[in-house]
Amino acid sequence: VARSVCPYCGVGCGQLIFHRDGKLVAIEGDPASPISQGDLCPKGAASYELLTHSGRETKVKYRPPYGTSWQELELGTAMAMIADRVWESRERSFQETERGEPLMQCRTIAHLGGATLDNEENYLIKKLFTGGLGMVCISNQARI
């Protein structure tokens, strides 16, 4: 049994992950969790099926511009494509000044964080995206 946290929202309900020989056996609420005390909402209770359902997508899917079908990509290829596009957009639209004053902004890229990110992860994202890339459109799904 491994202790974990449900990935669905910012509440952070505790889960017990039962596994045997590298295979998932079951997922239950963790009674020792001070947050959920063993309870899980319907989404958290369905975590097992999320990971084991036969229809679960396990490959990166990509449909090129004007394409009519999806292609499978390696994760590294997809990540490189995303990084290239972020950098190209920043290079194309980064604004160093406005009316003679320093601005240092990129208004063409946005980021929406997930509710399961902790404070430390959100801090690092904010620092990278605002300080490093100059992004001004940053929000988090937990706030919505």
C-alpha positions in Angstrom: 0.0 0.0 0.0 1.3 3.5 -0.9 -0.2 6.7 0.4 -1.1 9.3 -2.2 -3.3 12.4 -2.8 -6.2 12.5 -5.1 -5.3 14.3 -8.4 -8.7 15.9 -9.1 -8.9 19.1 -7.2 -7.2 21.3 -4.6 -8.7 19.6 -1.6 -6.0 17.0 -1.4 -8.0 14.0 -0.1 -5.8 11.1 1.0 -5.8 7.9 -1.0 -4.4 4.4 -0.3 -3.0 2.9 -3.5 -2.9 -0.9 -3.4 -0.5 -2.5 -5.8 1.0 -5.9 -6.3 3.8 -7.0 -8.6 3.8 -3.5 -10.3 0.1 -3.6 -11.0 -2.6 -1.4 -9.5 -5.1 -3.5 -7.4 -7.3 -0.9 -5.8 -7.6 2.7 -4.7 -9.5 3.7 -1.5 -9.8 6.7 0.8 -7.1 7.0 3.5 -8.7 7.0 7.0 -5.5 8.5 8.3 -5.9 11.6 6.1 -6.7 14.7 8.3 -8.4 16.2 5.3 -10.8 13.5 4.0 -10.7 11.0 6.9 -11.1 8.1 4.4 -13.9 9.7 2.3 -13.6 10.3 -1.4 -15.9 12.2 -3.7 -17.3 10.4 -6.8 -14.3 11.6 -8.9 -11.8 10.4 -6.3 -13.6 7.1 -5.9 -13.3 6.6 -9.7 -9.5 7.0 -9.7 -9.0 3.3 -10.2 -11.0 3.3 -13.4 -9.2 6.4 -14.6 -5.9 4.5 -14.5 -7.2 1.1 -15.7 -10.0 1.7 -18.1 -9.4 0.0 -21.5 -10.3 3.2 -23.3 -7.7 5.3 -21.5 -5.4 7.2 -23.9 -1.8 6.5 -23.1 -0.2 8.2 -26.2 0.2 11.8 -27.1 -2.2 12.7 -29.8 -1.5 15.5 -32.3 -3.6 16.8 -35.2 -1.5 19.1 -37.5 -3.0 22.3 -38.8 -5.6 21.5 -41.5 -5.2 17.8 -40.7 -8.2 15.5 -40.7 -6.8 12.8 -38.5 -4.8 12.4 -35.3 -1.2 11.2 -35.2 0.6 9.6 -32.3 3.8 11.3 -31.1 6.5 10.4 -28.7 6.3 12.4 -25.5 9.7 14.0 -26.1 8.7 15.1 -29.6 5.5 16.7 -28.3 7.3 18.5 -25.4 9.9 19.8 -27.9 7.1 21.1 -30.2 5.5 22.9 -27.3 8.8 24.4 -26.1 9.6 25.6 -29.7 6.1 27.2 -30.1 6.3 28.9 -26.7 9.8 30.3 -27.5 8.7 31.4 -31.1 5.6 33.2 -29.7 7.7 34.9 -27.1 10.3 36.0 -29.6 7.6 37.3 -32.0 5.6 39.2 -29.4 7.9 40.1 -26.5 7.6 43.8 -25.7 10.5 45.4 -24.0 9.2 49.0 -23.7 6.0 50.9 -24.0 6.1 54.7 -24.4 9.8 54.7 -23.6 9.3 52.9 -20.2 10.5 49.3 -19.5 7.7 46.8 -19.9 9.2 43.3 -20.4 5.9 41.6 -21.2 4.7 38.8 -23.5 0.9 39.0 -23.9 0.5 36.1 -26.4 1.1 33.2 -24.1 -1.1 32.2 -21.1 -0.9 29.5 -18.4 -3.7 27.8 -16.5 -2.4 25.8 -13.6 -4.0 22.8 -12.0 -5.6 22.6 -8.7 -3.4 19.8 -7.4 -0.2 21.9 -7.6 1.1 22.9 -4.2 2.3 26.4 -3.2 5.9 25.6 -4.0 5.1 24.4 -7.5 2.9 27.5 -8.2 5.6 29.8 -6.9 8.1 28.3 -9.3 5.7 28.4 -12.2 5.0 32.1 -11.4 8.7 32.9 -11.3 9.5 31.1 -14.5 6.6 32.4 -16.5 6.5 36.0 -15.4 10.3 36.6 -14.8 11.7 34.2 -17.4 9.1 34.5 -20.2 7.4 37.8 -19.3 3.9 36.2 -19.3 1.1 38.3 -17.8 -1.8 35.9 -18.3 -1.3 33.4 -15.5 -4.2 31.8 -13.5 -5.0 28.7 -11.6 -8.0 26.3 -12.0 -8.3 26.1 -8.2 -9.3 29.7 -8.1 -12.1 29.3 -10.6 
